[in-house]
């Protein structure tokens, strides 16, 4: 009985040694995992900072591209309107309406019969079909209509979207929403309907 007890004790001691070895390996593994997690967190932080910097650069680049497109639009649209028989009454300028809404270009023109119209222009580098729905939605908002009237913009209006390139379906969307489409290198792709404000 003593020998069996000693054998059991020896087996228990071996099991305890194996358990302690396993625990030691688990502790080493846990330490490695914690180090890897710390490394991953550091990488995520660095990536987040890099992403923020990239976003800032893209925003600055987008602003520059937008300003260049608006400048091109103003020069092109004034010449184009004159070639269509309109007399441009005021230089094309942007018009912020509130903190969320800005008309990229606006001018008043007079046609050959002496009628005055307002030309409202939204600028897009790449014109998408959805841009026409968005612009029509802006122009149909009661708040926007009221802000335009406060600035003396009422009566006959012709809305346009001016862009550098277009996606497939843009011409159909322009016609559907009665918004003119002008591309800087190709001219009028769809005529503007006459709106009343």
Secondary structure, DSSP 8 states (H G I E B T S, - for coil): -HHHHHHHHHHHHHHHHHHHHHHHHHHHHHHHHHHHHHHHHHHHHHHHHHHHHHHHHHHHHHHHHHHHHHHHHHHHHHHHHHHTT-EE-S--EEEE-SSS-EEEEEEEEE-TTS-EEEEEEEEEEEE-HHHHHHHHHHHH-HHHHHHHHHTT--SEEEEEEEEEEE-TTHHHHHHHHT-EEEETTTEEEE----EE-
